[in-house]
Structure formats: C-alpha cells, structure tokens
Amino acid sequence: MLFSNILLAYDGSKASNKAFDRAIELVQATPDATLTVIHAFDFPRIFIGEGLAPIPASVNKEYYDLAEQTVEEVKKRLVEAGVNGDAQLVQGSPSQIILEYAKEKGSDIIVIGSRGLGGIREFVLGSVSHNVVQNARIPVLVVK
C-alpha cells in the first residue's frame, strides 16, 4: 500500500528524528507523495492545587522561539532530502492537533515517534503517540 499524503508529527526528540527518517523513506518510495511535518506545541502550565499558576511571558516566548527554531530546522532537512514537503507550527494539545490536522488535510498515514519530549507528564496523561494510535481513523506508523 502506497501513501501519497503523509503527515509526520515532530517534536525534535530522538524518536521523532527516527520517524522523520522513516517518513522521508516513505515519500521517496512513492512518486508524487507529499510530506507535511507538524510541530505541535503547547505553552507550559503549572497547576498549584486546583488553580493554574501564571507563567512569565519570557518563559512562553522561549517555548515559542524554540518551537519556531524546530520548524525551521525541519524545513532545512526537507530541502536537503529533496522531498516535496512542508513544515507547520501549530499551537495546542499535541495529540488533538495531530488528529485534527490529519483529518482536515486528508492525510492517509500519520508517522510519529514512540516517545516524545513529554517527560513525567507522559506517564500521568498518557503519551501523545498512544492517544494518536487510539483515536486515529487512518494508519499510524509509530517509530521506535
């Protein structure tokens, strides 16, 4: 089965870099295939008891700047690989963003790393890749 509209969820982690390489292979194996890379990021939230603690604007700016830098690096890598692709920065809950984006754009496969940069949150809330696999209506390739 060949895929022509490939969506890669990328966060800069080791697993997502492996997923990037696999997505490039998929695109190169299919004439006229396109690759869209999305970097879904969310601003940090700190809960204190029942409430949400304010995050300094400088911290949010650092998160956004890092996210923008990540997308620029992906764009360079796409050009270097010589594939037909684009990279987008999308703000929001990563698993929800990935699923909505795939549906909106008519993606026929989602490629995602098995472990992201989530850290301890991943164990509490469930990993992004797990949520994507459970809720996607299209094939999901999870790369270890």
Protein Blocks (a to p, Z undefined) as FASTA:
>chain_A
ZZfbdcdddehiaklmmmmmmmmmmmmmpghiacddddddddddddehjbccdddfklmm
mmmmmmmmmmmmmmmmmmmnopacdddddedjfklmmmmmmmmnopabdcddfbdcklmm
lmmnopfklmmmmmpcbdcdddZZ
